[in-house]
Every structure is written in C-alpha cells, then in structure tokens.
Amino acid sequence: MKKLKLNALALQTGEVLSRSQLKTVIGGNGSGTGSGSCFLRCDQNSTSGTDVADCSRATAEAGCGSDLSNTVCVCA
C-alpha cells in the first residue's frame, strides 16, 4: 500500500491529525468492526470506492485484483 504524503497538504496548526486519526489514514489496523466498517479504493486518487468488512490483503485483492500498488483502505 502506498503511503500518502501529508506534508503537501500544508495543514495549519489547528488541523494536525492525532496519532489515532493518522492510523486510519494509512489503513487502520485491518480488523474492522463488522460489515461495511471500512472503505476500499482501488485508486488512491479517486473518491469512489466500496464499503468492506476489513482491510485485509485478501479483501483488497478480491475488490481490486492482485496489483495493490495504488490501493487505499480506511477503517472507521
């Protein structure tokens, strides 16, 4: 999974993400809490995606195929 470059966003001091919020940006812990608790995007530059139960590799491959180089999955 490709990491996002947050420094390009030029966040202001009041907009800094907490450690727990950052964990969700890079994909969460992959555990999920039930059906639809995560959001899978096969193209990190797209806003469209699919609700999935978790961010496991098997789930990502089922939704996006074997090339996950541009895939992003975020859990709530």
VORONU-943081 format. One record per atom (N, C-alpha, C, O, CB): chain; atom name; residue in one letter; x, y, z. Coordinates in steps of 0.2 Angstrom, whole numbers, padded with zeros to 4 digits. Atoms other than C-alpha are relative to their C-alpha. Glycine has a CB too. Example, Ala and Ser with C-alpha at 12.3 -4.5 7.8 and 13.67 -1.06 7.14 Angstrom:
# residues 2
+--------+-------+---------+-------+-------+-------+
! cadena ! atomo ! residuo !    px !    py !    pz !
+--------+-------+---------+-------+-------+-------+
!      A !     N !       A !  0004 ! -0006 !  0000 !
!      A !    CA !       A !  0062 ! -0022 !  0039 !
!      A !     C !       A !  0004 !  0006 !  0000 !
!      A !     O !       A !  0009 !  0005 !  0003 !
!      A !    CB !       A ! -0005 !  0000 !  0006 !
!      A !     N !       S ! -0004 ! -0006 ! -0001 !
!      A !    CA !       S !  0068 ! -0005 !  0036 !
!      A !     C !       S ! -0004 !  0005 !  0003 !
!      A !     O !       S ! -0001 !  0011 !  0004 !
!      A !    CB !       S !  0002 !  0002 ! -0007 !
+--------+-------+---------+-------+-------+-------+
This chain:
# residues 76
+--------+-------+---------+-------+-------+-------+
! cadena ! atomo ! residuo !    px !    py !    pz !
+--------+-------+---------+-------+-------+-------+
!      A !     N !       M !  0004 ! -0006 !  0000 !
!      A !    CA !       M !  0000 !  0000 !  0000 !
!      A !     C !       M !  0004 !  0006 !  0000 !
!      A !     O !       M !  0009 !  0007 !  0004 !
!      A !    CB !       M ! -0005 !  0000 !  0006 !
!      A !     N !       K ! -0004 ! -0006 !  0001 !
!      A !    CA !       K !  0007 !  0017 ! -0005 !
!      A !     C !       K ! -0002 !  0005 !  0006 !
!      A !     O !       K ! -0008 !  0006 !  0007 !
!      A !    CB !       K ! -0001 !  0003 ! -0007 !
!      A !     N !       K !  0002 ! -0005 ! -0005 !
!      A !    CA !       K !  0008 !  0030 !  0009 !
!      A !     C !       K ! -0001 !  0006 ! -0003 !
!      A !     O !       K !  0001 !  0008 ! -0008 !
!      A !    CB !       K !  0006 !  0000 !  0005 !
!      A !     N !       L !  0002 ! -0007 !  0003 !
!      A !    CA !       L !  0000 !  0047 !  0007 !
!      A !     C !       L !  0006 !  0005 !  0003 !
!      A !     O !       L !  0008 !  0004 !  0008 !
!      A !    CB !       L ! -0006 !  0002 !  0003 !
!      A !     N !       K ! -0005 ! -0005 ! -0002 !
!      A !    CA !       K !  0012 !  0062 !  0008 !
!      A !     C !       K ! -0004 !  0006 !  0003 !
!      A !     O !       K ! -0007 !  0010 ! -0001 !
!      A !    CB !       K !  0004 !  0002 ! -0006 !
!      A !     N !       L !  0004 ! -0005 ! -0003 !
!      A !    CA !       L !  0003 !  0073 !  0020 !
!      A !     C !       L !  0003 !  0007 !  0000 !
!      A !     O !       L !  0000 !  0012 !  0001 !
!      A !    CB !       L ! -0002 ! -0002 !  0007 !
!      A !     N !       N ! -0003 ! -0006 !  0000 !
!      A !    CA !       N !  0016 !  0087 !  0020 !
!      A !     C !       N ! -0002 !  0005 ! -0006 !
!      A !     O !       N ! -0001 !  0011 ! -0005 !
!      A !    CB !       N !  0008 ! -0001 !  0000 !
!      A !     N !       A !  0002 ! -0004 !  0006 !
!      A !    CA !       A !  0010 !  0093 !  0003 !
!      A !     C !       A ! -0007 !  0003 !  0001 !
!      A !     O !       A ! -0009 !  0007 ! -0003 !
!      A !    CB !       A ! -0001 ! -0005 ! -0006 !
!      A !     N !       L !  0006 ! -0003 ! -0002 !
!      A !    CA !       L ! -0007 !  0097 !  0011 !
!      A !     C !       L !  0001 !  0007 !  0003 !
!      A !     O !       L ! -0004 !  0011 !  0004 !
!      A !    CB !       L ! -0004 ! -0004 !  0004 !
!      A !     N !       A ! -0002 ! -0006 ! -0004 !
!      A !    CA !       A !  0001 !  0112 !  0021 !
!      A !     C !       A ! -0006 !  0001 !  0005 !
!      A !     O !       A ! -0009 !  0006 !  0005 !
!      A !    CB !       A !  0000 !  0006 ! -0005 !
!      A !     N !       L !  0005 ! -0001 ! -0005 !
!      A !    CA !       L ! -0010 !  0109 !  0036 !
!      A !     C !       L !  0002 !  0005 !  0005 !
!      A !     O !       L !  0008 !  0006 !  0006 !
!      A !    CB !       L ! -0001 ! -0007 !  0004 !
!      A !     N !       Q ! -0001 ! -0005 ! -0005 !
!      A !    CA !       Q ! -0012 !  0123 !  0048 !
!      A !     C !       Q !  0001 ! -0003 !  0007 !
!      A !     O !       Q ! -0001 ! -0009 !  0008 !
!      A !    CB !       Q ! -0006 !  0005 !  0001 !
!      A !     N !       T ! -0001 !  0003 ! -0007 !
!      A !    CA !       T ! -0008 !  0120 !  0067 !
!      A !     C !       T ! -0006 ! -0003 !  0003 !
!      A !     O !       T ! -0006 ! -0008 !  0006 !
!      A !    CB !       T !  0003 !  0005 !  0005 !
!      A !     N !       G !  0006 !  0002 ! -0002 !
!      A !    CA !       G ! -0026 !  0118 !  0071 !
!      A !     C !       G ! -0003 ! -0006 ! -0003 !
!      A !     O !       G ! -0008 ! -0009 ! -0001 !
!      A !    CB !       G ! -0005 !  0005 !  0000 !
!      A !     N !       E !  0002 !  0005 !  0004 !
!      A !    CA !       E ! -0028 !  0105 !  0058 !
!      A !     C !       E !  0004 ! -0007 !  0000 !
!      A !     O !       E !  0004 ! -0011 ! -0004 !
!      A !    CB !       E ! -0001 !  0002 ! -0007 !
!      A !     N !       V ! -0004 !  0006 !  0000 !
!      A !    CA !       V ! -0015 !  0092 !  0063 !
!      A !     C !       V ! -0003 ! -0006 !  0003 !
!      A !     O !       V ! -0008 ! -0005 !  0007 !
!      A !    CB !       V !  0006 !  0002 !  0005 !
!      A !     N !       L !  0004 !  0006 ! -0002 !
!      A !    CA !       L ! -0021 !  0075 !  0065 !
!      A !     C !       L !  0003 ! -0004 !  0006 !
!      A !     O !       L !  0009 ! -0003 !  0007 !
!      A !    CB !       L !  0000 ! -0005 ! -0006 !
!      A !     N !       S ! -0003 !  0003 ! -0006 !
!      A !    CA !       S ! -0019 !  0065 !  0081 !
!      A !     C !       S !  0003 ! -0007 ! -0003 !
!      A !     O !       S !  0002 ! -0009 ! -0008 !
!      A !    CB !       S ! -0006 ! -0001 !  0005 !
!      A !     N !       R ! -0003 !  0007 !  0002 !
!      A !    CA !       R ! -0010 !  0048 !  0081 !
!      A !     C !       R ! -0005 ! -0005 ! -0002 !
!      A !     O !       R ! -0004 ! -0009 ! -0007 !
!      A !    CB !       R !  0004 ! -0003 !  0006 !
!      A !     N !       S !  0005 !  0005 !  0002 !
!      A !    CA !       S ! -0026 !  0038 !  0081 !
!      A !     C !       S ! -0003 !  0002 ! -0007 !
!      A !     O !       S ! -0005 ! -0003 ! -0010 !
!      A !    CB !       S ! -0006 !  0000 !  0005 !
!      A !     N !       Q !  0003 ! -0002 !  0007 !
!      A !    CA !       Q ! -0033 !  0048 !  0066 !
!      A !     C !       Q !  0005 ! -0002 ! -0006 !
!      A !     O !       Q !  0003 ! -0004 ! -0011 !
!      A !    CB !       Q ! -0001 !  0008 !  0000 !
!      A !     N !       L ! -0005 !  0002 !  0005 !
!      A !    CA !       L ! -0016 !  0045 !  0057 !
!      A !     C !       L ! -0001 ! -0007 ! -0002 !
!      A !     O !       L !  0001 ! -0010 ! -0007 !
!      A !    CB !       L !  0007 !  0002 !  0002 !
!      A !     N !       K !  0001 !  0008 !  0001 !
!      A !    CA !       K ! -0019 !  0026 !  0059 !
!      A !     C !       K ! -0005 ! -0001 ! -0005 !
!      A !     O !       K ! -0004 ! -0006 ! -0009 !
!      A !    CB !       K ! -0001 ! -0003 !  0007 !
!      A !     N !       T !  0006 !  0001 !  0005 !
!      A !    CA !       T ! -0035 !  0027 !  0049 !
!      A !     C !       T !  0002 !  0002 ! -0007 !
!      A !     O !       T !  0000 !  0000 ! -0012 !
!      A !    CB !       T ! -0006 !  0003 !  0002 !
!      A !     N !       V ! -0002 ! -0002 !  0007 !
!      A !    CA !       V ! -0026 !  0037 !  0035 !
!      A !     C !       V !  0004 ! -0005 ! -0003 !
!      A !     O !       V !  0003 ! -0006 ! -0010 !
!      A !    CB !       V !  0004 !  0007 !  0001 !
!      A !     N !       I ! -0004 !  0004 !  0003 !
!      A !    CA !       I ! -0014 !  0024 !  0032 !
!      A !     C !       I ! -0002 ! -0007 !  0000 !
!      A !     O !       I !  0001 ! -0012 ! -0002 !
!      A !    CB !       I !  0007 ! -0001 !  0003 !
!      A !     N !       G !  0003 !  0007 !  0000 !
!      A !    CA !       G ! -0026 !  0009 !  0033 !
!      A !     C !       G ! -0003 ! -0003 !  0006 !
!      A !     O !       G ! -0006 ! -0008 !  0006 !
!      A !    CB !       G !  0005 ! -0004 ! -0003 !
!      A !     N !       G !  0003 !  0002 ! -0006 !
!      A !    CA !       G ! -0031 !  0007 !  0051 !
!      A !     C !       G !  0004 ! -0007 !  0002 !
!      A !     O !       G !  0009 ! -0008 ! -0001 !
!      A !    CB !       G ! -0007 ! -0002 ! -0001 !
!      A !     N !       N ! -0003 !  0006 ! -0002 !
!      A !    CA !       N ! -0027 ! -0010 !  0059 !
!      A !     C !       N ! -0002 ! -0006 ! -0004 !
!      A !     O !       N !  0000 ! -0011 ! -0002 !
!      A !    CB !       N ! -0001 ! -0001 !  0008 !
!      A !     N !       G !  0002 !  0005 !  0004 !
!      A !    CA !       G ! -0036 ! -0020 !  0047 !
!      A !     C !       G ! -0005 ! -0005 !  0003 !
!      A !     O !       G ! -0008 ! -0009 !  0000 !
!      A !    CB !       G !  0005 ! -0004 ! -0003 !
!      A !     N !       S !  0005 !  0005 ! -0003 !
!      A !    CA !       S ! -0048 ! -0028 !  0059 !
!      A !     C !       S ! -0007 !  0001 ! -0001 !
!      A !     O !       S ! -0011 ! -0003 ! -0002 !
!      A !    CB !       S !  0001 !  0001 !  0008 !
!      A !     N !       G !  0007 ! -0001 !  0001 !
!      A !    CA !       G ! -0064 ! -0019 !  0056 !
!      A !     C !       G ! -0004 ! -0002 !  0005 !
!      A !     O !       G ! -0002 ! -0005 !  0010 !
!      A !    CB !       G ! -0002 ! -0003 ! -0007 !
!      A !     N !       T !  0005 !  0002 ! -0006 !
!      A !    CA !       T ! -0079 ! -0020 !  0067 !
!      A !     C !       T ! -0007 ! -0003 ! -0003 !
!      A !     O !       T ! -0011 ! -0003 !  0001 !
!      A !    CB !       T ! -0002 !  0006 !  0004 !
!      A !     N !       G !  0006 !  0003 !  0003 !
!      A !    CA !       G ! -0092 ! -0028 !  0055 !
!      A !     C !       G !  0000 !  0002 ! -0007 !
!      A !     O !       G !  0004 !  0006 ! -0010 !
!      A !    CB !       G ! -0006 !  0002 !  0004 !
!      A !     N !       S !  0001 ! -0001 !  0007 !
!      A !    CA !       S ! -0099 ! -0027 !  0038 !
!      A !     C !       S !  0000 !  0008 ! -0002 !
!      A !     O !       S ! -0004 !  0011 !  0001 !
!      A !    CB !       S ! -0006 ! -0003 ! -0003 !
!      A !     N !       G !  0000 ! -0007 !  0002 !
!      A !    CA !       G ! -0095 ! -0010 !  0029 !
!      A !     C !       G !  0003 !  0005 !  0005 !
!      A !     O !       G !  0002 !  0011 !  0004 !
!      A !    CB !       G ! -0007 !  0002 !  0000 !
!      A !     N !       S ! -0004 ! -0005 ! -0005 !
!      A !    CA !       S ! -0084 ! -0003 !  0043 !
!      A !     C !       S !  0006 !  0003 ! -0003 !
!      A !     O !       S !  0009 !  0007 !  0000 !
!      A !    CB !       S !  0001 ! -0004 !  0006 !
!      A !     N !       C ! -0006 ! -0002 !  0003 !
!      A !    CA !       C ! -0070 !  0000 !  0031 !
!      A !     C !       C ! -0002 !  0002 ! -0007 !
!      A !     O !       C ! -0007 !  0000 ! -0010 !
!      A !    CB !       C !  0006 ! -0005 ! -0001 !
!      A !     N !       F !  0001 ! -0002 !  0007 !
!      A !    CA !       F ! -0069 !  0009 !  0014 !
!      A !     C !       F !  0006 ! -0001 ! -0004 !
!      A !     O !       F !  0012 !  0001 ! -0003 !
!      A !    CB !       F ! -0002 !  0008 !  0000 !
!      A !     N !       L ! -0005 !  0002 !  0004 !
!      A !    CA !       L ! -0059 !  0002 !  0000 !
!      A !     C !       L !  0000 !  0004 ! -0007 !
!      A !     O !       L ! -0005 !  0004 ! -0010 !
!      A !    CB !       L !  0000 ! -0008 ! -0002 !
!      A !     N !       R ! -0001 ! -0003 !  0006 !
!      A !    CA !       R ! -0052 !  0012 ! -0015 !
!      A !     C !       R !  0005 ! -0003 ! -0004 !
!      A !     O !       R !  0011 ! -0003 ! -0001 !
!      A !    CB !       R !  0001 !  0008 !  0001 !
!      A !     N !       C ! -0005 !  0003 !  0004 !
!      A !    CA !       C ! -0043 !  0004 ! -0029 !
!      A !     C !       C !  0005 !  0005 ! -0003 !
!      A !     O !       C !  0010 !  0003 ! -0005 !
!      A !    CB !       C ! -0003 ! -0004 ! -0006 !
!      A !     N !       D ! -0004 ! -0006 !  0003 !
!      A !    CA !       D ! -0036 !  0021 ! -0035 !
!      A !     C !       D !  0000 !  0005 !  0006 !
!      A !     O !       D ! -0005 !  0008 !  0007 !
!      A !    CB !       D ! -0003 !  0003 ! -0007 !
!      A !     N !       Q !  0000 ! -0005 ! -0005 !
!      A !    CA !       Q ! -0030 !  0032 ! -0021 !
!      A !     C !       Q ! -0002 !  0007 ! -0002 !
!      A !     O !       Q ! -0003 !  0011 !  0003 !
!      A !    CB !       Q !  0007 !  0000 !  0003 !
!      A !     N !       N !  0001 ! -0006 !  0002 !
!      A !    CA !       N ! -0033 !  0047 ! -0031 !
!      A !     C !       N ! -0008 !  0001 ! -0002 !
!      A !     O !       N ! -0010 !  0006 ! -0003 !
!      A !    CB !       N !  0003 !  0002 ! -0006 !
!      A !     N !       S !  0007 !  0000 !  0001 !
!      A !    CA !       S ! -0052 !  0043 ! -0033 !
!      A !     C !       S ! -0004 !  0001 !  0007 !
!      A !     O !       S ! -0001 ! -0001 !  0012 !
!      A !    CB !       S ! -0002 ! -0007 ! -0004 !
!      A !     N !       T !  0004 !  0000 ! -0006 !
!      A !    CA !       T ! -0066 !  0047 ! -0021 !
!      A !     C !       T ! -0005 ! -0005 !  0000 !
!      A !     O !       T ! -0008 ! -0006 !  0006 !
!      A !    CB !       T ! -0003 !  0007 !  0000 !
!      A !     N !       S !  0004 !  0006 !  0000 !
!      A !    CA !       S ! -0076 !  0032 ! -0026 !
!      A !     C !       S !  0003 ! -0006 !  0002 !
!      A !     O !       S !  0009 ! -0007 !  0001 !
!      A !    CB !       S ! -0003 ! -0001 ! -0007 !
!      A !     N !       G ! -0003 !  0007 ! -0002 !
!      A !    CA !       G ! -0074 !  0015 ! -0018 !
!      A !     C !       G ! -0006 ! -0004 !  0002 !
!      A !     O !       G ! -0012 ! -0003 !  0000 !
!      A !    CB !       G !  0005 !  0001 !  0006 !
!      A !     N !       T !  0005 !  0005 ! -0002 !
!      A !    CA !       T ! -0083 !  0001 ! -0009 !
!      A !     C !       T !  0001 ! -0001 !  0007 !
!      A !     O !       T !  0006 ! -0001 !  0010 !
!      A !    CB !       T !  0001 ! -0007 ! -0004 !
!      A !     N !       D !  0000 !  0001 ! -0007 !
!      A !    CA !       D ! -0088 ! -0002 !  0009 !
!      A !     C !       D !  0002 ! -0008 !  0001 !
!      A !     O !       D ! -0001 ! -0012 ! -0003 !
!      A !    CB !       D ! -0007 !  0001 !  0003 !
!      A !     N !       V ! -0003 !  0007 ! -0001 !
!      A !    CA !       V ! -0079 ! -0018 !  0015 !
!      A !     C !       V !  0000 ! -0001 !  0008 !
!      A !     O !       V !  0000 !  0003 !  0012 !
!      A !    CB !       V !  0006 ! -0001 ! -0003 !
!      A !     N !       A !  0000 !  0002 ! -0007 !
!      A !    CA !       A ! -0079 ! -0028 !  0031 !
!      A !     C !       A !  0007 !  0002 !  0004 !
!      A !     O !       A !  0007 !  0003 !  0010 !
!      A !    CB !       A ! -0002 ! -0007 !  0001 !
!      A !     N !       D ! -0007 ! -0001 ! -0003 !
!      A !    CA !       D ! -0060 ! -0026 !  0034 !
!      A !     C !       D !  0005 !  0002 ! -0005 !
!      A !     O !       D !  0003 !  0002 ! -0011 !
!      A !    CB !       D !  0002 ! -0006 !  0004 !
!      A !     N !       C ! -0005 ! -0002 !  0005 !
!      A !    CA !       C ! -0044 ! -0020 !  0026 !
!      A !     C !       C !  0006 ! -0005 ! -0001 !
!      A !     O !       C !  0012 ! -0004 ! -0002 !
!      A !    CB !       C !  0003 !  0006 !  0002 !
!      A !     N !       S ! -0005 !  0005 !  0000 !
!      A !    CA !       S ! -0035 ! -0037 !  0025 !
!      A !     C !       S !  0002 !  0000 ! -0008 !
!      A !     O !       S ! -0002 !  0002 ! -0012 !
!      A !    CB !       S ! -0003 ! -0007 !  0002 !
!      A !     N !       R ! -0002 !  0001 !  0007 !
!      A !    CA !       R ! -0025 ! -0041 !  0009 !
!      A !     C !       R ! -0005 ! -0004 ! -0004 !
!      A !     O !       R ! -0006 ! -0002 ! -0010 !
!      A !    CB !       R !  0007 ! -0003 !  0000 !
!      A !     N !       A !  0004 !  0004 !  0004 !
!      A !    CA !       A ! -0037 ! -0054 !  0004 !
!      A !     C !       A ! -0006 !  0004 ! -0002 !
!      A !     O !       A ! -0009 !  0003 ! -0008 !
!      A !    CB !       A ! -0003 ! -0006 !  0004 !
!      A !     N !       T !  0006 ! -0005 !  0002 !
!      A !    CA !       T ! -0052 ! -0041 !  0004 !
!      A !     C !       T !  0002 !  0004 ! -0005 !
!      A !     O !       T ! -0001 !  0005 ! -0010 !
!      A !    CB !       T ! -0002 !  0003 !  0007 !
!      A !     N !       A ! -0003 ! -0005 !  0005 !
!      A !    CA !       A ! -0041 ! -0029 ! -0005 !
!      A !     C !       A !  0001 ! -0003 ! -0007 !
!      A !     O !       A ! -0001 !  0000 ! -0012 !
!      A !    CB !       A !  0006 !  0004 !  0002 !
!      A !     N !       E ! -0001 !  0004 !  0007 !
!      A !    CA !       E ! -0036 ! -0042 ! -0019 !
!      A !     C !       E ! -0007 ! -0002 ! -0003 !
!      A !     O !       E ! -0008 ! -0002 ! -0009 !
!      A !    CB !       E !  0004 ! -0006 !  0002 !
!      A !     N !       A !  0007 !  0002 !  0003 !
!      A !    CA !       A ! -0055 ! -0048 ! -0020 !
!      A !     C !       A ! -0003 !  0006 ! -0003 !
!      A !     O !       A ! -0007 !  0006 ! -0008 !
!      A !    CB !       A ! -0004 ! -0002 !  0006 !
!      A !     N !       G !  0003 ! -0006 !  0002 !
!      A !    CA !       G ! -0060 ! -0030 ! -0023 !
!      A !     C !       G !  0004 !  0004 ! -0006 !
!      A !     O !       G !  0001 !  0007 ! -0010 !
!      A !    CB !       G ! -0001 !  0005 !  0005 !
!      A !     N !       C ! -0004 ! -0004 !  0004 !
!      A !    CA !       C ! -0046 ! -0023 ! -0033 !
!      A !     C !       C !  0005 ! -0004 ! -0005 !
!      A !     O !       C !  0008 ! -0001 ! -0009 !
!      A !    CB !       C !  0005 !  0005 !  0003 !
!      A !     N !       G ! -0004 !  0005 !  0003 !
!      A !    CA !       G ! -0036 ! -0038 ! -0040 !
!      A !     C !       G !  0007 !  0000 !  0003 !
!      A !     O !       G !  0008 !  0002 !  0009 !
!      A !    CB !       G !  0001 !  0003 ! -0007 !
!      A !     N !       S ! -0006 !  0002 ! -0003 !
!      A !    CA !       S ! -0018 ! -0043 ! -0037 !
!      A !     C !       S !  0005 !  0006 !  0001 !
!      A !     O !       S !  0009 !  0006 !  0005 !
!      A !    CB !       S !  0003 ! -0005 ! -0003 !
!      A !     N !       D ! -0005 ! -0006 !  0000 !
!      A !    CA !       D ! -0009 ! -0026 ! -0040 !
!      A !     C !       D ! -0003 !  0005 !  0005 !
!      A !     O !       D ! -0008 !  0009 !  0003 !
!      A !    CB !       D !  0001 !  0003 ! -0007 !
!      A !     N !       L !  0002 ! -0005 ! -0005 !
!      A !    CA !       L ! -0012 ! -0016 ! -0024 !
!      A !     C !       L !  0004 !  0006 !  0001 !
!      A !     O !       L !  0003 !  0010 !  0006 !
!      A !    CB !       L ! -0001 ! -0004 !  0006 !
!      A !     N !       S ! -0005 ! -0005 !  0000 !
!      A !    CA !       S !  0001 ! -0003 ! -0028 !
!      A !     C !       S ! -0004 !  0007 !  0001 !
!      A !     O !       S !  0000 !  0012 !  0004 !
!      A !    CB !       S !  0004 !  0000 ! -0006 !
!      A !     N !       N !  0003 ! -0006 !  0000 !
!      A !    CA !       N ! -0012 !  0011 ! -0029 !
!      A !     C !       N ! -0006 !  0000 !  0004 !
!      A !     O !       N ! -0011 !  0004 !  0004 !
!      A !    CB !       N ! -0002 !  0003 ! -0007 !
!      A !     N !       T !  0006 !  0001 ! -0004 !
!      A !    CA !       T ! -0025 !  0004 ! -0017 !
!      A !     C !       T !  0000 !  0003 !  0007 !
!      A !     O !       T !  0006 !  0003 !  0010 !
!      A !    CB !       T ! -0001 ! -0007 !  0001 !
!      A !     N !       V !  0001 ! -0003 ! -0006 !
!      A !    CA !       V ! -0031 !  0013 ! -0001 !
!      A !     C !       V ! -0006 ! -0003 !  0004 !
!      A !     O !       V ! -0011 ! -0004 !  0001 !
!      A !    CB !       V !  0000 !  0008 !  0000 !
!      A !     N !       C !  0006 !  0003 ! -0004 !
!      A !    CA !       C ! -0042 !  0005 !  0013 !
!      A !     C !       C !  0000 !  0004 !  0007 !
!      A !     O !       C !  0006 !  0004 !  0010 !
!      A !    CB !       C !  0000 ! -0007 !  0001 !
!      A !     N !       V !  0001 ! -0004 ! -0006 !
!      A !    CA !       V ! -0048 !  0015 !  0028 !
!      A !     C !       V ! -0005 ! -0003 !  0004 !
!      A !     O !       V ! -0011 ! -0004 !  0002 !
!      A !    CB !       V ! -0001 !  0008 ! -0001 !
!      A !     N !       C !  0005 !  0003 ! -0004 !
!      A !    CA !       C ! -0057 !  0008 !  0043 !
!      A !     C !       C ! -0002 !  0006 !  0005 !
!      A !     O !       C !  0002 !  0010 !  0007 !
!      A !    CB !       C !  0003 ! -0006 !  0004 !
!      A !     N !       A !  0003 ! -0005 ! -0005 !
!      A !    CA !       A ! -0068 !  0019 !  0055 !
!      A !     C !       A !  0002 ! -0003 !  0007 !
!      A !     O !       A !  0000 !  0001 !  0012 !
!      A !    CB !       A ! -0007 !  0000 ! -0001 !
+--------+-------+---------+-------+-------+-------+
